[in-house]
């Protein structure tokens, strides 16, 4: 299959799961992808963009590593792109295979419970990588971690931070085998600055869909419910903003 046809197909989640491939779009994202250890299968470049200095360097890097590069016209590129204003370059890469037993289990494990906005999920992964979380687990109902917008929003963090999609049963089993308690972020929980004083070495923190909140079975399994102290009258924070604050407090013990 030509790279153009494949890139178009990979807009669909089922195609990404079947092919075990994803699309990284934009100059900066492709640069980060080439800097990573992930296997790059090919690059698609709009002919109108080939004279751009950064794009030309990306083409040279691909050719130097014998990564196929396919040049197409602007209209063809737009049919494969996911952005409103494409930068004229995208790459296709292999989704890494990670088994539950191969996951790192030290420190903070982040669990996403039906977080559906791809921009938020990408930003959360970026924060998780920057603030030292060992792995991010996506439960059913969470947007596909390899959705094009998630990939862009993660700003390269998705290529280095360990992520995996698991069922609730797989997640609970993995946590139980490693004796990792589950903490849930909830506006009615105890202040996190109090909870961190007695936090165990390893802990799993659940972030949920802002509208629906934590699902009942996840809430029932939680050993602790924690919250970010806020001024009176404030109901909640954007989930990506909350993730950054919670992870910083968990990792540093900051009040």
Residue, then its C-alpha position, 0 to 999 in steps of 0.5 A: x500500500x502506498x504511504x498516501x493511502x496508508x496515511x489516509x487509512x490510519x485516520x481510523x482507530x480500527x485501521x491503527x489497531x489493525x496495522x499497529x501504525x500511527x501518524x505523527x504530523x507536523x515538523x516538530x512532531x516528526x523531528x521528535x519521532x526521528x529522535x526516538x527509538x520507535x520504528x518509522x515506516x515512512x514519511x509523506x511530504x507535500x512537494x510545496x513544502x520540500x524547500x522549507x529548511x527544516x522539512x528538507x533536513x527531515x527528508x535528508x534524515x529519512x533518506x540517510x536511514x533508508x526510510x521511504x519518503x513519498x512526495x505528493x501534491x498539496x491536495x493529496x497531502x491535505x487528504x491524509x493530514x489531520x490539521x486544518x493548516x498542514x505543515x506539509x510533512x507527516x510520518x508513519x511509525x509502529x505503535x510499540x507493543x507493551x505487555x502488562x507484565x513488562x510495565x515499569x511499576x515504580x513511583x507514580x502510575x497514572x490511570x485515565x478513566x474515560x478521558x475523551x478529549x484528545x488534546x487533554x490526553x496528549x497534554x496529560x501524557x506530556x506532563x506525566x513524562x515531564x513530572x516523572x510518572x512511570x506509566x500511563x494506563x488508558x481505561x476503556x472509554x479513553x480516547x485512542x492514545x495514538x489518535x493524531x491529535x493526542x500525538x501532536x498534543x503530547x509534543x514528542x512525550x508519547x514517543x518516550x513515555x510508557x503508555x498502554x490501553x488496558x481493560x479495568x480487569x487487567x489494570x486491577x490485576x496488574x496493580x494487585x500483583x504489585x501491591x500498588x494502591x489506587x488513589x482517585x482524584x475527586x473534588x470531594x477527596x481529602x487535600x492531596x498535601x495531607x495525603x502525600x505525607x503518608x504516600x507509599x513508594x508506589x501509587x496509582x492515581x486515577x484521573x477521570x472524565x470531567x463531566x461524568x467523573x470517576x466510574x463507580x467500579x473505579x471509585x469502589x476500588x480506590x484506597x483513597x480519594x484526593x483533591x487539589x485545594x481550591x478557593x471557595x466557589x471553584x468547582x473543578x479544574x480542566x483535567x489536564x491542568x489538574x493532572x499537572x498539579x497532582x503529579x507535581x505534588x505527588x512527586x515532590x510532596x509540595x504543599 
